[in-house]
Amino acid sequence: MAGEVVVDALPYIDQGYDEPGVREAALAMVDEETRRYRPTKNYLEILPPLNLSSFETEIMRSEFERMTQRQPMDVLSMKRYELPPPPAGKMTDVAAWNECVENSLAQLEHQATRICNLELMVEFGCEAWKSYLEVLVQLVTQAQKHLQQLRKLIQETNWQRKNMQTQGGDKLRQLEASWVQLVSKNYEIEQACAQLEKEIAKYKRPDEVATPVP
């Protein structure tokens, strides 16, 4: 295939990575490849469009807008907990007093609800918290088990890669040694043949020496 890259690096057995200039040369090759590479396929086309505001609520959007405009945060309003009397001009107005009474009843109901919630928390809060912690412990245990499985898988993959490269390296060294031996033997044979030709040339008669063709 045109442009196909054959990866022939064996990092477990290759030598020379720590020599000066090797890392710089590798980074330069990566930069050069990055500049030349032009993706021809959208690898994210199977994913839906990214929506960064899908999790935002109205309160969050208003707060983001406030922070963007660098406005101070509004203080907690305690107005709904107040029990103001009728205005000075409506001190004799029965409707105004009825409104104040309804407000006080609402405040009392709110306080009663808070007291009820506190009593429920005192009675069931510890058990609810224990149940929540048990769920958290189960989640942590599952996550740790999954992490251990991933680490084991990574370790097995690295071990298989190292084993394959080690075996390949041994075979490459054997082939290289055999190649060196064969080349050396061929060189010795060539030297011996050349020496024999010289010796044969000494014993040839002058009329047996081939005359060069003009």
Buried (B, 14 or more C-beta within 10 A) or exposed (E): EEEEEEEEEBEBBEEEEEEEEEEEEEEEEEEEEEEEEEEEEEEEEEEEEEEEEEEEEEEEEEEEEEEEEEEEEEEEEEEEEEEEEBEEEBEEEEEBBEEBEEBEEEBEEEEEEEEEEEEEEEEEEEEEEEEEEEEEEEEEEEEEEEEEEEEEEEEEEEEEEBEEBEEEBEEEEEEEEEEEEEEEEEEEEEEEEEEEEEEEEEEEEEEEEEEEEE
